[in-house]
């Protein structure tokens, strides 16, 4: 499945804008994402991601392939349910995968048809809105759709970096100031 996604920084006023489009509140979740790097290639260089996401509904292991275009974060996404995230972390370590970072956030989800709005409050980064759709084959039509919604919400340019990348950048900037 291709996840077609755009992301932008936002303020609290975005909730009213999403609701004005007709979106419906689905609920709030707390995520802890543990990212891993491969022993055979550097995911930072290949633009891939492997993570365990732990939330109230359980845990999932997700692989994300390289981004498919220059405007969005559209990419192949494969996810499986994990019954025991601690053992999954141990299995990955035994296979040579190294933890590369953690991201914690509170996510409030809204839906509008096939579109999901994820309002994220990311620990250490602030507020973001992700606009997502899933596609089997022709993901470019949905790409245009999510970009148009981003434009309608007047949130500016799409941020293509992951939360992990943004946290790492922030850490490096803090180190260079000292």
Buried (B, 14 or more C-beta within 10 A) or exposed (E): EBBBBBBBBBEEEBBEBBBEEEBEBEEEBEBBBBBBBBEEEEBEEEBBBBBBBBBEEEBBBBBBBEBBEEBBBBBBBEBEEBEEBEEBBEEBEEEEBEEBBBBBBBBBBBBBEEBBBBBBBBEEBEBBBBBBBBBEEEBBEBBEBBBEBBEEBEBEEBBBEBBBBBBBEEEEEEEEEE
